[in-house]
Amino acid sequence: MTNMIAYLFGRLIGAFLLSLLFTWIWSLIYRAIKKKPISNFWLKVLIIAVIFTIISLVGTMNQQNL
């Protein structure tokens, strides 16, 4: 039961991080079109979201192989 809750929680976090990542990609494209610079804070948040998304995807793929 605990594994199932952890699995569902991990999937929820993964879905949130993927949506955040896609939102950031769209934001970067919009900023490139409008030629507006992105602040260092938001760039760091984007990098952290990418790292956590990769970790979440690797964890999900690992759990699928069990």
Secondary structure per residue as TSV (DSSP state, phi and psi in degrees):
chain	resnum	aa	ss	phi	psi
A	1	M	-	360.0	-40.6
A	2	T	H	-65.8	-38.4
A	3	N	H	-63.6	-37.0
A	4	M	H	-67.1	-42.1
A	5	I	H	-64.3	-43.6
A	6	A	H	-63.9	-39.1
A	7	Y	H	-63.9	-47.0
A	8	L	H	-65.5	-39.0
A	9	F	H	-64.2	-41.3
A	10	G	H	-64.0	-39.3
A	11	R	H	-66.0	-38.3
A	12	L	H	-64.5	-45.0
A	13	I	H	-63.1	-41.2
A	14	G	H	-62.0	-42.4
A	15	A	H	-64.7	-40.7
A	16	F	H	-63.1	-44.6
A	17	L	H	-67.6	-36.1
A	18	L	H	-65.4	-40.8
A	19	S	H	-66.4	-37.9
A	20	L	H	-63.5	-41.7
A	21	L	H	-63.8	-45.0
A	22	F	H	-65.6	-36.2
A	23	T	H	-63.3	-41.0
A	24	W	H	-68.1	-38.3
A	25	I	H	-62.6	-44.0
A	26	W	H	-62.7	-40.0
A	27	S	H	-64.3	-40.4
A	28	L	H	-65.9	-39.0
A	29	I	H	-64.2	-43.3
A	30	Y	H	-62.6	-43.5
A	31	R	H	-66.6	-34.0
A	32	A	H	-67.4	-38.2
A	33	I	H	-67.5	-42.9
A	34	K	H	-82.6	-6.4
A	35	K	T	58.7	45.2
A	36	K	-	-106.1	136.8
A	37	P	-	-75.4	153.4
A	38	I	-	-99.2	140.3
A	39	S	-	-74.8	157.8
A	40	N	H	-63.3	-35.6
A	41	F	H	-61.2	-48.7
A	42	W	H	-69.9	-29.0
A	43	L	H	-66.5	-39.9
A	44	K	H	-66.3	-39.3
A	45	V	H	-62.8	-40.5
A	46	L	H	-62.3	-44.3
A	47	I	H	-63.2	-42.3
A	48	I	H	-64.7	-40.1
A	49	A	H	-64.0	-39.4
A	50	V	H	-64.3	-43.9
A	51	I	H	-62.4	-47.4
A	52	F	H	-66.2	-33.6
A	53	T	H	-65.1	-42.9
A	54	I	H	-63.6	-43.2
A	55	I	H	-62.1	-42.3
A	56	S	H	-65.0	-41.8
A	57	L	H	-65.3	-40.5
A	58	V	H	-64.5	-41.7
A	59	G	H	-63.8	-39.2
A	60	T	H	-67.1	-42.8
A	61	M	H	-65.4	-36.2
A	62	N	H	-63.7	-42.1
A	63	Q	H	-71.2	-28.6
A	64	Q	H	-68.0	-27.3
A	65	N	T	-80.7	-10.5
A	66	L	-	-72.3	360.0
